[in-house]
Amino acid sequence: MKRRLSPAACLLVCGLLAAGQAAAQALFVNDATLHTMGPQAVLQDADILVRDGRIQAIGAGLPIPADAVLIEAAGRPVTPGFFAGITQLGLTEIAAEELPLPVAPAAEVLRPEYDVTPSYNPLATAIPVTRIEGYTWSVLEASRPGSIVGGQGRAVLLDDAFGTFAGDSVLFIDLGADAVTQGTTSRAGQWMLLEQAMGEAAPELPWLPEPVLTLAGRRALAHYQSGAITVFHADRASDILQVLEFSARHRLKPVINGGAEAWMVADRLAEAGVPVLVDALSNLPGNFDQLGARLDNAALLHAAGVTIAFAGAGTHHARTLRQVAGNAVANGLPYEAGLAAMTVNPATIFELGPEHGTLAPESRADLVIWSGDPLEVTSVAEQVVIGGRPVPMVSRQTLLRDRYLPEDSRLPRAYIKP
């Protein structure tokens, strides 16, 4: 027997399924506008059949399995799950509270071996707040006060399971005016330390009397010299050019995070095949590294052939990242390029594999059914599906809203809306 559910009714049923740690054998999304982010582009009046956590088929007029939970999309947009940016989701609960943050080792030396992934908590309250807004994965940021080498993070799926990491580890390096390492804020000092660190990571180099790396740090950094992803936070155009030269010299695979002035060197970035994680709301300089910030940065980079994704919303406002994409579209970025920068582009940048970031047969069933245009601030995610499992559309914020909003409640007067 087929069960037909409207998106609103599906919220309750899907929540019950998830709460029982069981999902239907099949999930069928009927009559949707599919943004596949692949060769099929946008499909109108199309269906998706999901089974065993994967998309089994997409197209119009697909037969509906008898065991499928049926979601009637009624022409609504469906996209792959959105990228939440570079965050500390699952690493911190409250930004003002220091205790839950993973404590980094002392900063007397650079510590590329510092890895935040063992600290990840999939049950952190900030995760469902982000997830129910249409975001299915993020990249965990490693950051160490007092060091330009933040350490290692990794992509993580925003389900409620433990250890659902994807792709390889990522190294974070922070450059520019705000970066401080071993008492120096000068760029010359930063590059001097990075050059020494790269030299120490060479296997043929003997141990030095005053190294900047530990033995574990040498092994960790050597991994990135073999072509693993290194994220450089840099805004100034001259710093970005230095990153390109430094990465080519040491066989790194760089990604630029920030890139306020990246548009100035867009041709060089495109030629080197280096992607940029852009904050499309950056149009006023927060420091002297961002004097060239402009709202059409993403559009100019895309036009030059640079692969872009969006970042910059932070941890507790990660759910607003699609608004960043919408602003980029409003300032000249093609619409489908804006969606790509939230879906397939970041999956490609962080090498998650072809099964991530697209709606196609054999892709992971990470998808979102939207009430309207996903890049429009008035639209909402009506249902999020991760790994073929509809997730509960509930967070601490929604529970608090529902608790205090009713005027007629059995709760004491202190808990009732005045």
N, C-alpha and C positions, 0 to 999 in steps of 0.2 A: 504494500500500500504506500502510495506517495503522500508525503506530508508537505503541504504548501504553507510557507511562512512568509509574511511580509517582513521587511527589514526590521520594523519595530518589534514585531512578535518574536523574531529570531533572537533578539537580545536576551529575552528571558530564557528561551530554550537553550541557547548556546551557553548561557551562564550556568545553567543546571548541568549541562554536559561537561563543561570544564570543571565544575565543582566536584563532580563524580569521577574525575580523571579518566573520562571515556569520551570518545568522539564517535560519530556515526561512521559506518564503514565507507560511506561515500557522502560527498557534499556536492550539491549542484546549484550553481548560480545561474538563474534564468533571465534572459532578455536584458543584458547589460551593455553599456558602452565600454568596451575594453580598450584600455591604453596598454598595449602589449609591450611597448618599449623594445620591440624587435622588428624583424622584416615585415610583419603583418600590420605594423603601425596601429591605427585605430579601427576597431571592428564594431560596427553598429548592430544592435539586436542580436548579440552573440551570447553564447553560453559557455560555462566552464564546468568541467567534470573533474572533481578532485577525489583521489583514492590513495590511501596509505601515505598521506603527507605530500603527495606529488600531484601536479596537474596531469591528468591523463589525456584530456582532449579539450580543445577550444574550437568554437565555430557556431554557426547558426543551425537551429533545428536539431540539436543533439538529442538522442533518446535519453530519457530520465530513468536511471536505475530504480528498481522498486525499493531498494534499501536506503535510498539517498534522502538526506534532509535537504529540502528544496527552499532556496532563498529567491524570492521574486525581486529582482533588481528594478524592474519597471523602467528600464532605460537609463538608470543611474550610472555614473562613472564608476569603474573598477580599475584600480591601479595595482602594481606591485607595492608591497609594504615600503614605507618611506624610511630613509636614512635619517637618524636623529643627530648626526654630526659627531664631532669629537667631544666626548663628555666624560664625566665621572659618575654616571648612573651606576648604582650598585656599589659604589665605593664610598659615597658620602650620603648622609641623610639630610642634614641641615647645614647650610653653608657657614653659618656663624659658629657651629660647634666643631671643635678640632678633634675630639676623641675618636669618632668613627673613621676619620681619614687614615689610610695606611701611612705609617710613620717611616720616612725614608732614612737610610743610614746617614751618618755624619758626612758633611760635604767637604772633607779635607781632600778628597780626590774625586774625579769623575766616576760615576757608577752606572755604566750602561747595563750592567747585569740586574739592576733594580727592576723588578717586574710586578706590576699591580694586579695581574690576573688572579693570583691566589686570594686576594682580598675581596673578590667580586661576590656580592650577595644578591641573588636573583629575586629575593623577597623584599628588597628595599622599597619603601613606599613611593619613591620618586619614579620607579619603573612603570607601574600601571598608570600613573598620572600621564606619563608620556605615551605609553602604548595605546591607550584608548583614543588618542588623537590621531592615530594612523601610522605610528612609527613601530617598526618591527625589528630594527637593529641599530647598533651604534658602534663606535670604536672607542674603547677605553683609553683615556689619556693618562700618561705617566708624567708627573711633574714633581720636581724636587726643589724646594727653596734653596737658593744659594748655588745652583748649578745650571749650566746651559744644557747639560745632558739630562733630560727628564727621566729616562729609563724606557722600559718596554711596556706596551699595551697590546691590545688585540681586539678584533671585531667580535661582538657578542650579540646573540639573538635575544630579544627582549621578551622571551617567554618566562615562565616561572620555574624552569628546570635548572639544575645545577650543571655548570660546565658546558653550556651550549655555545662554545666558541667556534669561530669560523676563520678560515684563512690562517696565515702565518703571523708571528709576532711582528710588531711595528716599533721602531725606535723613534723617540721624540727628542728633537734638539731645538732649543729656543735661542734666537739670535736678535740682536738689535738693541734699541735704547733701553728696553725694560729688563733685559737679561743681565744677570749678575752671576759671576762665577769667581770664587776664590778671591773676593775683594776687588775685582776689576770689572768695570762697565765698558771699557774701551773695546771697539771691534777688533783692533789689532791683537789685544790680549785674548779675546775669544777665539780668533782664528789660530793664534799661536798654540793654545791649549788643544784645540781640535786636531791640528796637524801633529802635535806630539802624541796624542791619543791614537791617531791612525797609524803612526809609525810604530808604537808599542804593540799594536794588535797584529803586526806582521809576524808570522810564525818563526822567521829566521832571526828575529831580533832577540838578543840575550836580555836577561833581566837587568834593569837599570837601577842605580842606587837611589834615585829620587823619582820614581814613576808617578804618573797621574792616574794610572789604571791599576786595579788589583789583577791577580791572575784570572779570576772569574770574569772581570771586566774585559780583559784581553780576548778571552774566548767569545764573550758575547759580541763584542765589536767586530771580531773577525767574521762572524756570521753575516753581518750587514755588508761587509766588504765583498761578499760573494753575490750581491745583487738583491738582498732583502730590502723591504721598503723602509725608508727613513723619512719621517715627516719633519720638515724644517719650518718653524714659525718665523716668518720674515715678511715685513711690509715694504721696506724701502727697495726701490728698483736696483740700486747698487748692491744691496745685500743678496737679492735674488740672483743677480748675475754671478756673485761669488759662490753661491750655493751650486749653480750649474757647473762652474769650473771645478770646485772642490769635489763634487759628486763624480764627475767624469774622471778626475785624477785618482780617486780612491774606489772606483767601481761600485758606487752606491746607487740605489734607485730612489731618487728624491721625489717628494710631494711637497708643494708649497702650501702652507696653511696661513691664512690671513691675506697676504698679497694685495694690500691696499693700492700699491703702485705697480701691480703686475701688468696692467694694461700698457705701461710704458715699454715693457720688454716682451710683449706678447709674441712677437715674431721669433725671438730667441727661445722662448718657452715651447712654442709649437715645434720649432726645428729640433729641439732636444727631446720632444715627446714627454715633457714634464707637466703633470696635471696641477691644478690649483683648487684649493678649498676656499671659496670666496664668501665673505660676509657682504652681501649685496645691500645692506643698510648702511655701510660705512661710507659716508660722504663728507664728514667733517674730521679734520685731523685731531686724534686724541693725543698725539705726540709728534715730534719732528720727523718720525719715520713715515707718517701718513699724510704728508702735505699734499700729495697728489691724489688723495682719495676722491672717488667720484661714483655716482649711482649707476652709471652704465658700464662699470668695470667688467661685470660678467658678460654683457653683450659684446664688448670689444674683444675679450678673450675668446669667446665662442667664435666670433667672426674670423679671428686669426687662426682658428683650428686647434685651440687649446682645449683639452678635456677639463671640464669644470664640475665641481660639486659644491654644495653649500654647507657652511659651518658658521660658527660664531654666536649661536644662540645660548651656548652654555649648557649647564646641567639642569638647573631647575626651570629653565625656560626653553628646553629643547623642543617642546611641543609647538613653539612658535616658528620653527624653522621653515615651514611651508609658507609662512607669510614673507619670509626673506626671499624665497623663490618667486612669490607673486610680485614683489617689488622689482625684482630683476626683470621679470616679464614686462612689467609696466614701464621699464626703462630700456626697452629695445631687445631683450632676449626673446627669441622665438618660443612660443608656448610649449611645444613638445620638447624643446631643449631644456626648458625649466623643469618639466617633469623628469626628463632624463637625468638632470643634475640631482634629483632626489631619489632616484631608483637605480637604473642600470649603470650610470657613470660611477658613483661611489663603489658599487660592487665590483666594477672593473678596476678602478684605481687600487682597491685593497685586495684584489686578486682572490675574490671569494669563489670564483668559478662561474661557468655559464648558467648554472641552475639558480643563481641569485639575480634579482633585479629585473626579471622579465616575466611575462605571462606567456608560456609556451609549453607544449607537451614535454614532460620530464623535468620541468622547473619545479623548485620547491613551491609549495602552495602557501606562500606568504603574500597575502593580498588584502586590500581594503575596499569596502563598499562605501561610497561617499553619498551624502545627501545632494550634492551639487558639485560645482567646479572645485577640485581639490586645492587649487591655489587661491581660492576666494575665502576671505576671512569669515564670511557668514556661513560657509559650509562646514559640516561636521562629518567625522567618520561614524557611520552607522553600525558597521561591524568590521572587526579586524580578525583575520585568520592567520595563524602562524603554524607552519608545518602541517597544514590541513586541518588544524583544530581551531574552531571559533573560540576566541578568548573572552572571558567575562568582561563586559564593558562597564567595569566598576573600578573605582579608585577610592582612596581615602577622601579625596575632595568630594566625589559624588555622594559618598556615604554621609559626610558631614552636611552637605547640602540637603539631602533627603531627611536627615534627622532634624534639622533646625528650621526648614522651610514651612512645614505644615502649620497651619494656625490652630487646627483642632487635633490634639495629640493626647495620648494617655500619659505622656511624660510630665514631670512637675513643671510648674509655670516657668521656672528658670530656663527650661529647655524649649520653650514654645516661642515662636515668632510673635513679637509684640503687635 
